[in-house]
């Protein structure tokens, strides 16, 4: 297995720069692993592929305004901090820029991003961590949300006017540095129709962190180090997922983050309640124990997310689908179209 096994060329024009006007108006490519077919639908037709007794699992993590832009106290030079993981009250693990100027002891001043708000907060770099990360402490944690911007991926170059379009409609637990983008396509009306069809809806929490921003740089993917992310599955949710499978129905994961968490909680063969760091790295050859189908977006080449999709659908089938998507003009990445893998 080589990193190049998960590569493909994408014309820049296919990278979605803004969300669709209506969340569920995007396209849906349906991959059937049993017969090898590829079908083209609208996302609103997802309901045609979900049956009574099935369970949809959503990640309810909410994106925080994790990108903060300020000035270094001593020099007045511009600086940026990207929050990745909260370690304690007021203390975060973060990416910083410029890294050489932000060593332990350095202080960065941030001004509130809200019009008419004169508040400031100061971030002190307290520790240098591995992989260029820093431990950062804020003087004003309570109103930290007022100082940041939504951490849109670098390939999105168009300003997002409405912050909520980078949130799922069911997001409720603050903590992610990026959106669980497969869930961006759902509307309240679509969720209600799915429920009325006798389908179960349940929610787990996985706060998305560094690996969304961290490319794979080693030629052998087995040598890539995947970072941990906080996840939680309640007792009730674990019981529902086990009952779903025991009754012969399907667990349908909405997004790769959901897959990563429920598979982490199912390493013994059944889903158990879970709370803590999620460190599971899914590559081809992985045995899925809790996921029967998956809704996901189209992912970057050479990424751990494409590797997970390849593990679930089969590498050749997944890459064939990506080529078909390019030929058909699908929109890629965070604000792009969706794929259902059955």
C-alpha positions, -999 to 999 in steps of 0.1 A, spaced: 0 0 0 14 34 -11 2 69 -7 0 72 -44 -27 45 -44 -51 71 -31 -42 99 -55 -63 115 -82 -63 147 -102 -91 172 -96 -96 203 -118 -98 233 -94 -131 243 -110 -148 213 -94 -140 225 -58 -172 240 -44 -165 275 -31 -199 281 -15 -228 260 -1 -258 253 -24 -287 277 -21 -307 250 -4 -289 224 18 -306 193 3 -305 204 -33 -270 190 -39 -264 158 -60 -261 123 -45 -240 96 -60 -251 61 -48 -226 33 -48 -238 -3 -44 -210 -25 -31 -230 -56 -39 -235 -52 -76 -209 -25 -83 -234 0 -97 -232 38 -96 -263 58 -97 -270 96 -98 -297 112 -77 -305 144 -58 -298 144 -20 -336 147 -14 -339 111 -28 -317 98 0 -350 88 17 -356 62 -11 -326 42 1 -334 42 39 -360 18 53 -381 14 85 -360 2 113 -327 15 100 -308 39 122 -291 71 110 -262 82 131 -252 119 131 -223 138 146 -238 167 166 -205 185 172 -206 222 166 -178 242 150 -163 270 171 -149 302 156 -115 286 159 -93 308 137 -81 339 156 -62 367 140 -43 392 162 -10 409 168 21 398 188 24 420 218 61 429 216 64 435 179 29 443 166 34 417 139 3 398 127 -3 364 141 -28 336 137 -39 309 161 -61 279 150 -77 262 180 -77 224 178 -84 209 211 -95 223 245 -72 209 273 -87 227 303 -105 260 311 -88 287 290 -61 263 277 -60 249 241 -38 229 218 -34 250 187 -16 256 154 1 290 153 16 313 127 43 325 124 56 295 144 92 308 148 79 340 165 54 322 188 75 304 213 67 299 251 63 333 267 51 351 236 17 369 239 -8 376 212 -36 403 216 -69 397 199 -98 422 195 -134 412 195 -148 405 160 -182 419 169 -191 454 158 -191 479 186 -174 454 211 -141 468 225 -132 437 244 -98 421 240 -82 388 251 -46 378 254 -32 344 244 0 333 261 21 306 245 29 283 274 45 252 258 59 240 225 44 206 215 52 180 189 44 186 152 46 224 154 17 226 179 15 250 209 -2 250 242 -20 283 245 -37 300 275 -63 327 271 -70 355 295 -107 357 286 -120 322 279 -157 331 287 -161 352 256 -135 335 233 -162 329 207 -164 367 200 -127 368 189 -126 342 161 -136 334 126 -150 301 112 -120 279 102 -129 273 66 -106 249 48 -78 266 27 -93 255 -6 -124 277 0 -114 311 -11 -149 328 -11 -159 345 21 -188 328 39 -214 354 47 -236 332 69 -217 312 96 -245 288 101 -240 274 66 -208 258 80 -228 242 108 -252 212 106 -288 221 116 -285 197 145 -251 208 158 -253 214 196 -220 204 214 -193 231 208 -158 218 201 -149 212 165 -123 230 144 -141 219 112 -176 209 102 -188 172 99 -196 181 63 -217 151 53 -244 164 76 -245 199 60 -270 185 34 -298 178 59 -328 201 64 -354 199 91 -380 188 66 -359 160 52 -351 147 88 -388 148 96 -397 128 65 -371 102 74 -384 99 109 -420 95 96 -408 66 76 -400 47 108 -362 54 106 -343 59 139 -322 91 143 -295 92 169 -266 115 177 -230 110 188 -203 136 194 -168 137 178 -149 170 179 -130 173 147 -94 185 151 -60 184 136 -63 156 111 -87 176 90 -58 200 84 -30 175 84 -20 159 51 -4 125 48 33 131 40 47 96 42 47 73 12 36 43 33 2 53 49 8 28 77 35 52 90 12 82 92 4 93 127 -32 101 132 -41 125 161 -67 118 187 -101 136 189 -126 136 217 -157 114 212 -187 104 232 -215 78 227 -241 74 254 -255 42 268 -289 47 251 -272 53 217 -250 22 221 -281 1 229 -300 14 199 -271 6 175 -268 -29 189 -306 -34 186 -306 -22 151 -280 -47 140 -296 -75 160 -329 -70 143 -313 -73 108 -316 -35 100 -288 -12 90 -267 14 108 -261 43 84 -233 66 94 -236 102 83 -199 112 77 -165 97 82 -163 112 117 -193 92 127 -178 60 112 -146 66 131 -163 70 165 -188 41 162 -162 18 149 -139 28 179 -167 19 202 -173 -15 185 -139 -31 186 -153 -60 207 -180 -67 181 -208 -47 198 -211 -9 203 -203 1 239 -208 35 256 -177 55 249 -161 88 261 -125 98 255 -99 101 228 -106 85 195 -74 73 178 -87 48 153 -70 50 118 -91 32 92 -72 18 61 -81 -8 35 -83 -42 52 -101 -28 82 -130 -49 95 -161 -28 99 -182 -40 129 -209 -13 133 -213 5 99 -236 -9 72 -238 22 50 -222 56 48 -231 91 36 -200 111 29 -187 140 7 -159 138 -19 -125 140 -2 -91 153 -10 -66 131 -27 -40 113 -5 -61 120 26 -70 97 55 -107 103 47 -103 90 11 -84 60 27 -114 53 49 -138 55 20 -115 31 1 -116 7 31 -154 7 31 -162 7 -6 -130 -9 -20 -102 13 -34 -108 6 -71 -145 11 -68 -141 43 -48 -116 58 -73 -138 47 -102 -167 66 -86 -144 97 -82 -136 96 -119 -173 93 -127 -180 122 -105 -154 144 -122 -169 134 -156 -204 143 -144 -194 176 -130 -200 168 -93 -189 195 -68 -161 184 -44 -151 188 -8 -168 206 21 -195 225 3 -198 199 -25 -221 170 -34 -226 138 -15 -221 101 -19 -241 72 -3 -222 39 -1 -245 9 4 
